Amino acid sequence: MTPAEAQTKIADLRAQVARHDELYHRKAKPEITDQDYDVLKRELADLETQFPAAAQAAGGESPTERVGDDRAEGFQTYRHRQPMQSLDNTYSETELREFHARLVKLLDREELAYVVEPKIDGLAVSLTYEHGKFVRAVTRGNGIEGDDVTANALTIETLPRELKQIAGEPPLAAIEIRGEIFMTLAEFQRINRAREEGGLELYANPRNLAAGTLKQLDAAEVAQRRLQIVLYGLGFCEPAGAVGDTQSSYHARVRAWGLPTVEKFWTVRGPDEIWAAVRELDAMRGSFAYATDGAVVKLDSLAQQRDAGKTSKAPRWAMAYKFAAERAETRLRAISIQVGRTGVLTPVAELEPVQLAGTTVARATLHNRDEIARKDIRVGDWVSVEKAGEVIPAVVAVNLARRAPECVAFVFPEKCPACGSAVVQLEGEVALRCPNYECPVQVRRRVQHFASKAGVDIDGLGEAMVDTLAEKGWVRSVADLYRLKREDLLTLGKSVEKSTDNLLAALERSKGAELWRFVHGLGITHVGVAAAKDLAGHFGSLDALATAKFEDFIGEKKATRIAGIGETIALAILEFFNQPRNRALIGELASLGITPAAAVKTAGPVSTLLAGKTFVLTGTLPTLTREAAAALIESAGGKVSGSVSKKTSYVLAGAEAGSKLEKAQALGVAVIDEAEFTRMVSVGAN
Ligand code: IVH
């Protein structure tokens, strides 16, 4: 390659990497896999090292020298007390051993101790605690300053509002603790299922969904997607020695303060022990709550970390070894179309079976029509299959070199394969749908969902039985299940007496199932098990839920009235019961003697200090929007009022507060700032 060619290539790669950085960090919608991204970046870094003059001449700053920037519109930014860096990474054992060799030379020591930790596939965040109290959560941003996501982080149940004091140790004045916000696979699947039903674009993996969620501007929406957090690193600490002098002592402190830490870490010496720990981690990572895409190897001694130093982008004392996602190439035999419970048509890749990460993969989702077009996937193609998020197989790319000339672009059907209705695309949706509510496949999927383990749990009503009941024409809605006749069921085969009686007994039992099971079983968009439980606890009966109004869910200033239920879910519920057939179903169930009830819980106050208090908001708060502050107050049992009176408990004042502040002072009403407010929200909220 000539220097001129290198310069062109470098400029091209820089533009590509910058584009993928933007898609990953800011949009949470990557178009290529992490591994393909790492390959591009490595190619760029290698060229820059090989042709330094060309790299200089290519102009601009290289993405190899800075961390990806996640800052987004609508957030206040906050400067980290210590920069948040990224990590150098490798997929090669040799390079991992070279990392150790470099440190041996740099520190002039033969023997070095390391900590090997899981590399969590989430998004980096820095938590600040002052005098033991949680005050702030900030994303990595550009490493120097990040987005203040405190209001959203407060929705994370496992994030302690207060650190436990360690006996015999001086109280901490201030500490910045680094970690990762993530979403469990189960939560990811729940949300994607709801999106699929809603005809919305799917998230590619839990990491992207966690990132997209944390950057929502409405904390009430964030609360509906359950995020979690794990902590593994230190930014700033005062007094300085409070975490001990090694990374392992730091882990012990983090745990003792009551913060969630990595599930396991290894303290090892030398490269062989590093490698053994990495292998062990790889073997067990499937059992962790978070997706783990590698191992992070860190010098254990904090003094040695300081001596080793850092580059502009990453510390020299740490290295990430990434596990290559297993990929396999196979032929796409056909694309079949599945009809879901809500009529969404999902294209599925029918593959020539292939071994992948210990299982045989014969099918993979293709998500929707647009996705097939974007990747230009054609029947007969050789495609690469990967386990996205380590579990769900996905077609990630087409091998164009092996494409046969007769392969033609896939034409998405215009008719529902089950009932022949013309498919429709609703405004704002990517999915195509069968609009026929009576479509036999939709009917079966609805009944199956109602009877499932997470529904009213009817033993003996699996897919095959539901299909039979539907084919016979006995079951067209879930209410029909309770109208099944013993004499009809007995005609289904020879010795079916016992199974018939079992089924009838299970149906009878299901009438007494908990209310949340019915609520979930109805299949309302966005209402998963957790939301169904929240709704059941709040409304106490199907009828109360079915007749609820918008104001029963959402209060003034869009504040949620029911913990865990924000505007999206509320609107989906109203839309569901706006359909006469759904309201009629509740009536039918009641006439069949099914009126499940739950003890009504008034939403328990989240914070003990806000319950029953009246707040007035004025001025611009440093990080919280008014809506977010109001949501926090209302979800903790407080009230927000528009004007100051003697009855006002607190005025929460920000910058440029006007007459309301003056009135509060005149009346002697307590005035608090956001920091004080955040502390109040925290008290008793653990
Ligand atoms: S230590 C100075 N430890 O991976 C950099 N990072 O690809 C300290 N990550 O930006 C980072 N698990 O967001 C560290 N156990 C772990 C980690 C971890 C995940 C993330 C972190 C970092 C990124 C680099």
Residues whose N, C-alpha, C, O or C-beta is under 5 A from the ligand:
A	BS01	IVH	Q85 S86 L87 E117 P118 K119 I120 A124 Y232 G233 V296 P315
